[in-house]
Amino acid sequence: MSTVATDVSLFAPYDLGPIPLANRIVMAPMTRNRATGNVPNDLMVEYYAQRASAGLIITEGTSPSPNGLGYARIPGAFNQDHAAGWQRVTEAVHAKGGRIFIQLMHTGRASHPANMAAGTQVLSASAVPDPGPGIYTDAEGMQPFPVPTAMTVTDIQTAVQEFADSAKLAVDAGFDGVELHGANGYLLEEFLNPAANQRTDAYGGSDENRQRFVLEVAAAVVAAIGGDRLGIRLSPYGVFGGMAPFAGIEAFYGTLAGKLNDLGLAYLHMVDHSAMGAPAVPQSVKDGIRAAFKKTVILSGGYDAARAQADLTAGKGDLVAFGRPFISNPDLVVKLKSGAALRAGNMDTFYTPGEVGYTDYPVD
């Protein structure tokens, strides 16, 4: 259960293992597509520093591999240029008293060669394309999703090592920890979900086999940086990227949560995407995950301050993540505490390059 036994106020300090947080408010990971050339830049330093009053910032999805840079202008974390850029971000956040984890996101089949460097591959658990309408590329506009290459066992072993190496690089660049993105239809969830995983080897078929890759990645990252600096984001019932609920899903995620707990992860970030049109995650599934994972649980999905406080008080989780409100309200923590009205964001600028809709939202 919680590592803090007393004050469950949304605004109370919280110890995430050895990492003290100023409050229980988490800035959720959100893709913003500002990393021109896939390298963190001045705009990103400013953006994250503006929001450092969150108890914990989790960065936008960041690829641990050249093969995972599927979207236009998303950052990487696999070379020294990336590390140098991210170090400026972590230093700026820490200078304002904040804490920051990097989210490692391999896009898997949610990708297109036009967004990737020469010599890379669009990889997935199986050669099954994302069924969505397509993906934006700067070079060629909207393009259909390609058929991905089914990963060989060697490819899987390489990817496991890439996650571990990226995590180590990130911690060396000053991050307080790492979150694995096991949701939203990206590579890790492509192995978990039979909608994308049609393998017949040790990485497909049974629940145990479909969990194997995620657990190998988590174990490798634990070995690289320690479990107290590692979290994971999961989204039972998520439908992004062609994912779909499946038979036995409640037992599947309860078992997976228990295995992740046994590896010593610091937190499990559980997302209910029903506010964005996905099926609601039944409370029984949430309760099963909460019972199986004994450390910190982060709740996420359409929260306002009142519902966040109610769920913390009820013991449903330990921290609460807020996403889109942080885009247009860099001072969100202050506004949630005072009850001030929140500034609306402009969705037309969520993913466009430049400062507009990114660093130009004022503090009221």
C-alpha positions in Angstrom: 0.0 0.0 0.0 1.1 3.6 0.4 4.5 4.6 1.6 2.9 7.4 3.5 0.4 6.4 6.2 -1.2 9.6 7.4 -2.1 12.7 5.4 -3.8 11.7 2.1 -4.5 15.3 1.0 -3.9 15.9 -2.7 -1.5 18.7 -1.6 0.4 16.9 1.1 4.0 15.7 0.7 4.5 12.1 -0.3 7.5 9.8 -0.3 7.8 7.8 -3.5 10.2 5.3 -1.9 13.4 7.4 -1.4 12.2 10.3 -3.5 10.3 13.0 -1.6 7.5 14.7 -3.6 6.0 18.1 -2.6 2.5 16.9 -3.2 0.5 14.0 -4.6 -0.2 15.6 -8.0 1.5 14.1 -11.0 1.8 15.7 -14.4 0.9 12.9 -16.7 3.0 12.0 -19.8 1.8 13.8 -22.9 3.2 13.7 -26.4 3.9 17.3 -27.5 6.0 16.8 -30.7 8.4 19.7 -30.0 11.7 17.8 -30.1 13.0 18.8 -33.6 15.5 16.3 -34.7 14.4 14.1 -31.7 16.7 16.1 -29.4 15.3 17.9 -26.3 15.7 21.7 -26.8 15.3 25.1 -25.1 11.5 25.1 -25.5 11.3 21.8 -23.7 13.5 23.0 -20.9 11.1 26.0 -20.4 8.0 23.9 -20.7 8.9 21.4 -18.0 10.4 24.0 -15.7 7.1 26.0 -15.9 5.3 22.9 -14.5 7.8 21.9 -11.8 5.3 22.6 -9.0 3.8 19.2 -9.7 4.8 16.6 -7.1 6.1 14.5 -10.0 6.5 15.2 -13.7 6.4 12.3 -16.1 7.8 13.4 -19.4 6.3 12.8 -22.8 7.0 9.4 -24.4 10.6 9.2 -25.3 12.1 6.4 -27.4 14.8 4.1 -26.1 15.6 3.0 -29.6 15.9 4.4 -33.2 13.3 1.9 -34.1 10.8 3.5 -31.6 10.8 7.0 -33.0 7.5 6.5 -34.8 6.0 9.9 -34.4 7.2 13.2 -35.8 9.4 15.2 -33.4 9.3 13.0 -30.4 12.4 12.9 -28.3 14.9 10.0 -27.9 17.0 8.8 -25.0 19.6 6.6 -26.6 22.6 8.8 -27.5 24.7 11.6 -25.9 23.0 14.4 -27.7 19.7 13.2 -26.2 21.3 12.9 -22.8 22.7 16.4 -22.9 19.4 17.9 -23.9 17.5 16.0 -21.2 20.1 17.0 -18.6 19.2 20.6 -19.2 15.5 19.7 -18.6 16.2 17.8 -15.4 18.4 20.6 -14.0 15.8 23.2 -14.7 13.1 21.1 -13.0 15.2 20.3 -10.0 16.2 24.0 -9.7 12.5 24.8 -9.0 12.2 22.0 -6.5 10.5 19.5 -8.8 10.9 15.8 -9.4 10.9 14.3 -12.9 10.7 10.7 -14.4 11.2 10.0 -18.1 8.7 7.9 -19.8 10.3 5.4 -22.2 7.9 4.7 -25.1 8.8 2.5 -28.0 6.1 3.2 -30.5 6.2 -0.2 -32.1 3.8 -0.5 -35.0 2.4 3.0 -34.3 5.0 4.3 -36.7 6.0 5.2 -40.2 9.4 5.1 -42.0 9.0 8.7 -42.9 9.4 9.6 -39.2 12.4 7.4 -38.8 16.1 7.3 -39.7 17.5 5.1 -42.5 18.3 1.6 -41.4 15.5 1.4 -38.8 12.5 -1.0 -38.7 8.9 -0.7 -37.8 8.6 -3.5 -35.3 5.8 -5.3 -33.4 4.9 -8.5 -31.7 3.4 -9.7 -35.0 3.1 -8.6 -38.6 -0.3 -7.0 -37.9 -0.7 -3.3 -38.8 -2.3 -0.7 -36.6 -5.9 -0.6 -37.8 -6.2 3.2 -37.3 -6.7 5.7 -40.1 -3.0 6.6 -40.4 -0.1 8.6 -38.9 1.1 12.1 -39.6 4.6 12.6 -41.0 6.3 15.9 -41.5 7.8 14.8 -44.8 4.7 13.2 -46.5 1.7 14.3 -44.5 -0.8 11.7 -43.4 0.2 8.1 -44.3 -1.4 4.7 -43.7 0.2 2.5 -41.0 2.6 0.1 -42.5 2.7 -3.6 -41.8 5.3 -4.0 -39.1 8.0 -6.6 -39.0 7.3 -9.4 -36.4 10.2 -9.3 -34.0 12.5 -12.3 -33.8 13.8 -13.5 -30.4 17.1 -11.6 -31.2 15.1 -8.5 -31.9 13.3 -8.9 -28.5 16.6 -9.4 -26.7 18.0 -6.3 -28.4 14.9 -4.2 -27.4 15.2 -5.4 -23.8 18.8 -4.2 -23.7 17.8 -0.9 -25.4 15.3 -0.2 -22.6 17.9 -0.9 -19.9 20.6 1.2 -21.6 18.2 4.1 -22.1 17.1 4.0 -18.5 20.7 4.2 -17.3 21.4 7.0 -19.7 18.3 8.9 -18.4 19.3 8.5 -14.7 22.8 9.6 -15.6 21.2 12.7 -17.2 19.6 13.6 -13.9 16.2 12.0 -14.0 14.8 10.8 -10.7 13.5 7.7 -12.4 11.9 6.0 -15.4 8.4 5.0 -16.4 7.8 2.2 -18.9 4.9 3.0 -21.3 2.9 -0.3 -21.3 -0.3 1.3 -22.6 -1.8 3.2 -25.6 -1.0 0.5 -28.2 2.7 0.9 -28.2 5.3 -1.9 -28.3 5.0 -3.2 -24.7 1.2 -3.3 -24.9 1.4 -4.9 -28.4 2.9 -7.9 -26.7 0.3 -7.9 -23.8 -2.8 -7.6 -26.0 -3.9 -10.5 -28.3 -5.3 -7.9 -30.7 -1.7 -7.3 -31.8 0.1 -10.4 -30.5 -0.5 -13.5 -32.7 2.7 -15.2 -31.9 3.0 -18.9 -31.2 6.4 -18.9 -29.5 7.3 -18.2 -25.9 6.1 -14.6 -26.3 2.6 -15.3 -27.5 -0.5 -17.3 -26.7 -0.9 -17.8 -23.0 -1.1 -15.0 -20.4 2.3 -15.9 -19.1 3.8 -15.7 -22.6 2.2 -12.4 -23.5 3.5 -10.9 -20.3 7.1 -12.2 -20.8 8.5 -9.3 -22.9 7.2 -6.6 -20.5 8.6 -8.5 -17.5 11.9 -9.0 -19.1 12.1 -5.3 -19.9 11.2 -4.4 -16.4 13.7 -6.8 -14.9 16.5 -5.5 -17.1 15.7 -1.9 -16.1 15.5 -2.8 -12.4 19.0 -4.3 -12.8 20.2 -1.1 -14.5 18.8 1.6 -12.2 17.1 -0.1 -9.3 13.4 -0.9 -8.7 12.9 2.2 -6.5 13.4 4.4 -9.6 11.1 2.5 -12.0 7.4 2.7 -12.6 5.1 1.4 -15.4 2.0 2.7 -17.0 -0.8 0.2 -17.8 -4.2 0.8 -19.3 -6.6 -2.2 -19.0 -9.5 -1.7 -21.4 -7.5 0.9 -23.4 -8.4 1.0 -27.1 -5.7 3.3 -28.5 -3.6 1.8 -31.3 -6.1 -0.9 -32.0 -6.0 -2.5 -28.6 -9.2 -4.1 -27.3 -10.5 -5.8 -24.1 -10.0 -9.6 -24.1 -11.2 -12.6 -22.3 -9.7 -13.0 -18.9 -8.4 -9.4 -18.8 -9.2 -9.0 -15.1 -7.0 -12.0 -14.0 -4.4 -11.0 -16.6 -3.8 -7.6 -15.2 -4.0 -8.7 -11.6 -1.4 -11.3 -12.2 0.8 -8.9 -14.2 0.6 -6.4 -11.3 1.7 -9.0 -8.8 4.7 -10.0 -10.9 5.7 -6.3 -11.3 5.4 -5.9 -7.6 7.7 -8.9 -7.1 10.3 -7.2 -9.3 10.3 -4.3 -6.8 9.0 -1.5 -9.0 8.3 1.8 -7.3 4.9 2.5 -8.8 2.2 1.3 -11.1 0.4 4.0 -13.1 -3.1 2.8 -13.9 -5.0 4.7 -16.6 -8.7 4.7 -17.2 -9.3 6.2 -20.7 -13.1 6.3 -20.4 -13.0 10.1 -20.4 -11.6 9.9 -23.9 -14.1 7.3 -25.2 -12.6 4.0 -24.2 -14.6 1.5 -22.1 -14.5 2.3 -18.4 -12.1 0.0 -16.4 -14.4 -1.9 -14.0 -13.7 -1.2 -10.4 -13.0 -4.9 -9.8 -10.1 -4.7 -12.2 -8.7 -1.6 -10.5 -9.2 -3.3 -7.1 -7.4 -6.4 -8.3 -4.4 -4.3 -9.4 -4.4 -2.3 -6.2 -4.4 -5.5 -4.2 -1.6 -7.2 -6.2 0.7 -4.1 -6.3 1.8 -3.2 -2.8 3.7 0.0 -3.4 2.6 3.3 -4.9 -0.4 3.3 -7.3 -0.9 6.4 -9.5 -4.5 7.0 -10.7 -5.1 8.7 -14.1 -8.1 9.4 -16.3 -10.2 12.6 -16.4 -9.6 13.7 -12.8 -10.6 17.0 -11.2 -9.6 18.0 -7.7 -12.7 16.7 -6.0 -12.7 13.3 -7.5 -8.9 13.0 -7.0 -9.3 13.8 -3.3 -12.2 11.4 -3.0 -10.2 8.5 -4.5 -7.2 9.3 -2.4 -9.3 9.3 0.8 -10.9 6.0 -0.2 -7.5 4.4 -0.6 -7.9 3.7 -4.3 -4.5 5.1 -5.1 -1.6 7.2 -3.6 -1.0 9.8 -6.3 -3.2 11.3 -9.0 -2.1 12.2 -12.5 -3.5 15.2 -14.4 -2.9 15.5 -18.2 -4.4 18.1 -20.5 -5.1 20.7 -17.7 -1.3 20.9 -17.2 -0.9 22.0 -20.9 -2.8 25.2 -20.5 -2.3 25.7 -16.8 1.4 25.6 -15.9 0.3 26.7 -12.4 -2.2 23.9 -12.1 -1.2 22.9 -8.6 -2.0 26.4 -7.3 -5.3 26.5 -9.2 -6.4 23.2 -7.9 -5.7 24.2 -4.4 -7.5 27.6 -4.7 -10.4 26.3 -6.8 -9.7 28.9 -9.5 -11.1 28.3 -12.9 -8.8 26.4 -15.3 -7.7 27.9 -18.6 -8.9 25.9 -21.6 -6.3 24.5 -24.0 -6.2 24.8 -27.7 -6.2 21.2 -29.2 -5.1 22.6 -32.6 -1.6 23.3 -31.1 -1.2 20.2 -29.0 1.2 18.6 -31.5 2.5 21.4 -33.6 6.1 22.7 -33.5 7.0 25.9 -31.8 6.1 27.8 -28.7 2.4 28.5 -29.5 0.2 26.4 -27.4 3.3 25.1 -25.5 5.2 27.6 -23.5 3.0 30.7 -24.1 0.2 29.8 -21.6 0.4 32.4 -18.9 0.4 32.0 -15.1 -2.8 33.7 -13.9 
